[in-house]
């Protein structure tokens, strides 16, 4: 039986690796729909190769040209339209823009292979009820949450047997550096991740440990474990992807070499295992596995995420939105690396205490936080003389 796969965010890093997994499946999976923002060259190649039934494109000019050249394909301007023809939906959209795909997949009672952490973080109170829809299921693609998902399969009584979750962090390109060391780092340095090949936004998030902070919130939302029982451990080799410690003192870890195709394949094939090994460990060459506590004073974004998660309501949405604005500004040369945390902190300090009961509430919270964050970025840029950068 061929499994129909929808891929939202097909031209990005996770999207391309998802297609590599599908290529390795010997025809078990068929790409029935694709979604992308505007990368015409890559999307054109993907349409020609995989012949999907539906393609969603945000850029209207790109959509028009592709629609002319591929008349047998149904084109849409709504990324959520990729969901309908699929059995499993891979949401690899970057940032808050992935929310419609998450919501629509769960509404339709389908399996969601979730690589878009922001939609669950920003809209947790809205997403959670939809997980009760018959047939709906989230299988995480983030390597850390996929690892936790695998470790938790060892327990039939997760609610009473789990003592704590340990999310591992590589430490990013700036592990071991002090605040003084990081006062003048540039974009290229922040994008030089030591173990993973990812898109620019998530790579910068890794360098600030915001990625790990958002993953803490996501772990809470996915597995229902309290923040006091979710720990972060720096593990520079990125071989242990996360761990679960049980009430009897046993810790179970998931190990593999850094290769995002493994969690992608796991999420697509669930509840089965994929029959192609990705990231298998070469035990003959494995020498050292190191662990250390994160430097929370230098990498302030981690504690900001814990604080937003504990506050709840719309606070995680505010943090996620502010961070997107801050990272965009850093990549554009408007603020420094250290000011990413400053923008996030200053935005959270102005959080209005709002709650979320509808998608409109989520959109309003996101827009309000972005507005505030843009103002803070503007003030920093004016002070540094980088307003026009």
Phi, psi and omega in degrees: 000128179275132179266128180274125185243130169259138182232107177262128187088041191289337185269354179276183184300310180294321179300315181293322178289330174298318179293328174296319178297315180297321178298329183274002189268002180057042174082006181291332183239144176235132176281113182257343178204149180227152173218139178207167181274301188201002183284086188296317184299311181291317181297321178300316178297319181293319179296316181297325184277317190259347176049059179289161177279325185229138175225126176257130180227127183286317182289118186293323180293318177296318180298320180295315181294317180293322179298324177292321185275341179232074187293340181276353182263139175275122181254147183218158174259005184245115183297334180291344180291347179287343189289318193305315185279002191256156169271322179226139184244124175263115179260097180248021176292140180275129172083193185299339181298345180279354184303314182301325180292317178300310183296314184292323179297315181289322177301323181276005176068041183243167178279130180250115171273102195262111172251358181259091184291331186297325183293322178287323180291311184289329187237031182311311181297337178273323182288320188305313179299329181290340178292345178275356177298136181303127180090342182289140180202139172253123171245115187288143178260332174312135187301323182290316182285328173298320178298315178298318179302318180290318180297321183289345176295345181280355183239136174268354184223064187302319184303323183251353183257343183273125176271316182197160174248139176243111175270125179270147179231137178293335187093349177067190184287347186248017178303133179086354180274150178266171177300320179298320179299328190264005185292339183231021179291149182251180184298316181300322178293320180292333182271359182269072182289137186285338186229336185243148172253109186224175176290166186298320183295309182291331178291318175296319177300324177294323182292332180265353190069009172296324178304317180290323177297317177295326178292330175298313178298318180296320178298319177300315181291320183288317192246357176068026179263136182293155184297331179290347180248016176244118184246156175243129180235127177280127182221091191298336181286342180054040177259318171273119188267340168176170184218157173234127175256131183260168187296340179271005178095351179286139175241129178246130182239155173250124183242139170190160176291154182299108181201105184294346179294335179294305178295329176297312180297321179300314183291324180289321186274345183316137005273007178273172172257142176294148184261013173244125182281123173245130175074022180298139183282133171269096187293338179291334182256352182283120184246317190221137170236117185251153179218145176204163179278149179289149176274095187285338178286319179283318183256075190291339183298332181298311181289331175298322179292317176302316182296316179296319179296317180291327177293320177072202183058231181268002183300315176299325177296319178298314181297315180299316180293314180299319182294322177299318179295317182296317181293319176303317181293321178295314180298331179273359178080018183270332177228165179275169179299316180297331182285349173302311178296323180297317178298315181297316181296311182297324178292315179299325180297339179259012178303134186273003178077014184290156176251170183239121177232358180206166177298324178299323177297319179296314180297321180293318179296317179298313182293320179297315179295319178297319179300314179294315181298321178298320178296320179293317176301317181300318180294320177296317182295321178297318181296327182266354181074029182244023185302321184268008184292000000 
